[in-house]
Amino acid sequence: PCRIQKRTMAARRLIPLLDRVLVKRIEAPTKSIGGILLPESTQSKLNEGVVIAVGPGRRDKDGNLLPMGVSANDKVLLPQYGGNEVKIEDEDLVLFRDEDILGVLKD
Protein backbone atom coordinates (compact mmCIF):
# COMPACT_ATOMS: atom_id res chain seq x y z
CA PRO A 1 0.00 0.00 0.00
CA CYS A 2 2.77 2.50 0.89
CA ARG A 3 4.61 1.78 -2.36
CA ILE A 4 1.49 2.37 -4.44
CA GLN A 5 0.97 5.73 -2.71
CA LYS A 6 4.55 6.76 -3.55
CA ARG A 7 4.03 5.82 -7.19
CA THR A 8 0.83 7.79 -7.29
CA MET A 9 2.54 10.82 -5.74
CA ALA A 10 5.41 10.64 -8.24
CA ALA A 11 2.94 10.25 -11.10
CA ARG A 12 1.02 13.32 -9.93
CA ARG A 13 4.18 15.39 -9.65
CA LEU A 14 5.46 14.60 -13.16
CA ILE A 15 3.22 14.11 -16.17
CA PRO A 16 5.25 13.07 -19.24
CA LEU A 17 4.80 15.06 -22.43
CA LEU A 18 4.21 13.70 -25.95
CA ASP A 19 5.39 10.09 -26.27
CA ARG A 20 7.39 9.95 -23.04
CA VAL A 21 6.95 7.17 -20.46
CA LEU A 22 7.89 7.45 -16.76
CA VAL A 23 9.27 4.13 -15.49
CA LYS A 24 10.42 2.82 -12.10
CA ARG A 25 13.18 0.25 -12.58
CA ILE A 26 12.72 -3.02 -10.70
CA GLU A 27 15.49 -3.37 -8.11
CA ALA A 28 17.92 -6.30 -8.43
CA PRO A 29 17.64 -8.81 -5.58
CA THR A 30 20.19 -8.39 -2.77
CA LYS A 31 19.66 -11.91 -1.42
CA SER A 32 19.60 -15.28 -3.14
CA ILE A 33 16.60 -17.60 -2.86
CA GLY A 34 18.41 -19.40 -0.02
CA GLY A 35 18.87 -16.14 1.90
CA ILE A 36 22.56 -15.56 1.11
CA LEU A 37 23.52 -11.90 0.71
CA LEU A 38 24.80 -11.22 -2.81
CA PRO A 39 27.89 -9.02 -3.33
CA GLU A 40 27.37 -5.76 -5.24
CA SER A 41 29.52 -7.04 -8.12
CA THR A 42 26.93 -9.73 -8.91
CA GLN A 43 24.01 -7.33 -8.67
CA SER A 44 23.31 -5.66 -11.97
CA LYS A 45 20.58 -3.34 -13.15
CA LEU A 46 17.59 -5.32 -14.27
CA ASN A 47 16.24 -4.30 -17.63
CA GLU A 48 12.70 -4.43 -16.32
CA GLY A 49 10.49 -1.74 -14.90
CA VAL A 50 6.95 -0.71 -14.07
CA VAL A 51 5.29 2.13 -15.96
CA ILE A 52 4.28 4.91 -13.56
CA ALA A 53 2.79 7.40 -16.04
CA VAL A 54 2.52 7.92 -19.81
CA GLY A 55 2.16 11.00 -21.98
CA PRO A 56 -0.76 11.48 -24.38
CA GLY A 57 1.27 10.33 -27.41
CA ARG A 58 2.81 12.14 -30.35
CA ARG A 59 1.19 13.41 -33.48
CA ASP A 60 1.87 12.30 -37.05
CA LYS A 61 2.42 14.71 -39.94
CA ASP A 62 -1.36 15.10 -40.42
CA GLY A 63 -1.90 16.01 -36.76
CA ASN A 64 -3.51 12.71 -35.74
CA LEU A 65 -2.66 11.47 -32.25
CA LEU A 66 -0.68 8.21 -32.34
CA PRO A 67 -1.63 5.90 -29.46
CA MET A 68 0.92 4.87 -26.84
CA GLY A 69 2.17 1.29 -26.83
CA VAL A 70 2.15 1.00 -23.03
CA SER A 71 -0.10 2.14 -20.19
CA ALA A 72 0.34 2.77 -16.45
CA ASN A 73 1.18 -0.30 -14.33
CA ASP A 74 2.53 -2.29 -17.31
CA LYS A 75 5.68 -4.30 -16.59
CA VAL A 76 8.09 -3.48 -19.43
CA LEU A 77 11.43 -4.59 -20.85
CA LEU A 78 13.86 -1.67 -21.02
CA PRO A 79 17.00 -1.08 -23.09
CA GLN A 80 20.27 -1.51 -21.22
CA TYR A 81 21.24 2.12 -21.80
CA GLY A 82 19.27 5.28 -22.43
CA GLY A 83 16.47 7.19 -20.84
CA ASN A 84 16.67 10.32 -18.71
CA GLU A 85 17.06 9.70 -15.00
CA VAL A 86 14.75 11.74 -12.77
CA LYS A 87 14.60 11.87 -8.97
CA ILE A 88 11.25 12.75 -7.39
CA GLU A 89 10.82 12.64 -3.61
CA ASP A 90 13.87 10.35 -3.14
CA GLU A 91 12.52 7.97 -5.78
CA ASP A 92 14.70 7.20 -8.80
CA LEU A 93 12.67 7.12 -12.00
CA VAL A 94 13.59 7.06 -15.69
CA LEU A 95 11.90 8.81 -18.64
CA PHE A 96 11.91 6.88 -21.93
CA ARG A 97 10.32 7.53 -25.30
CA ASP A 98 7.56 5.06 -26.14
CA GLU A 99 9.58 3.75 -29.10
CA ASP A 100 12.60 3.00 -26.85
CA ILE A 101 10.69 0.49 -24.71
CA LEU A 102 11.45 -2.99 -26.01
CA GLY A 103 8.26 -4.77 -24.96
CA VAL A 104 5.57 -5.44 -22.39
CA LEU A 105 6.09 -8.40 -20.04
CA LYS A 106 3.00 -10.48 -19.25
CA ASP A 107 2.69 -12.63 -16.11
N, C-alpha and C positions, 0 to 999 in steps of 0.2 A: 504494500500500500504506500509506504513512504517513497519508494523508488518511482512509482507511477506519478505521485504528486510532483516530484522533482522534474520528471520529464514534461509534465504538463506546464510547469512554471517556465522551463527553458523554452518550450514551444510557444508560450505566450509572449516571451520576451523577444524572440527573434522569429520573424516570419520570412522565409526565403522568397526572393523575387524570381520572376521568370521561371526557368526550368531547373532551379536549384533545389537540392534535397539536403535537409539537416539530419545527420546520422550520429548515433552514439555507438562507438565501437564496442564490441563484446570483449571483456577483459579475458586475458589468457589465464588458465588455472594456475594457482600458486602451489597446489598440492596434487599429488598423484591420487589415483582412485584408492590406493592402499593407505593414504594419509601421510605419505612422505613429502616433506617440503622440497620443492624443485628449485634449483639454483637459477638466478636471473639469466644466466647464459643460455639455458634451455627454454626459457620463456620468450616467445616471440609474439609480435602483434598478430592477432587473428585477423583474417581478411573477411570478417563477418561483422555485421552491425544491425541495429534496429533503427528504422526510420522514425524520427521524432516529428518532423513537419515537412511538408512539400509546398513548393510554390504553385501558382496557378497554371504554369506551362508557358511555352514560348509561342510566338505567332509565326506562321509561314509567310511567304512573300505576298499572299493575297489578304493577309490580316486575320486568317482563321486560327483559332486557338488549337494548338496541338496538345492532346491529352498526355498526362504524365504516365510513365510506365510503372511507377510505384505509388503506394499510399502509406499513410501513417500506420505504424505498428508492423509493417512488413519486415521480415528478417531478410537481409540482402547480402550478396557477395560483393565485396569491394575490391578495387585494384590495390596492388601492393603499395604503390606510390600515388601521390596526387591528393587533391582535395585541399581545402583551406581550413586549417585548425582554428577553432573558436572556443573561448572559455567563457562560460556563463555560470555565475554563481558557483564557482569551484567545480564545475562539471565540464570535462573535455569533450567537445563535439567537433564534428567535421562537416563542412559544406562541400557537396559534390554536385556536378551537373547530372541531370537525369541520364544523359547518354554515357556517362563514365561508370555508372553502376553496372556490374557485369551480369547480375541476375537476381531473381527472388528465390529464396530457399523455402521450401515447403516442408512441414513436419510430417 
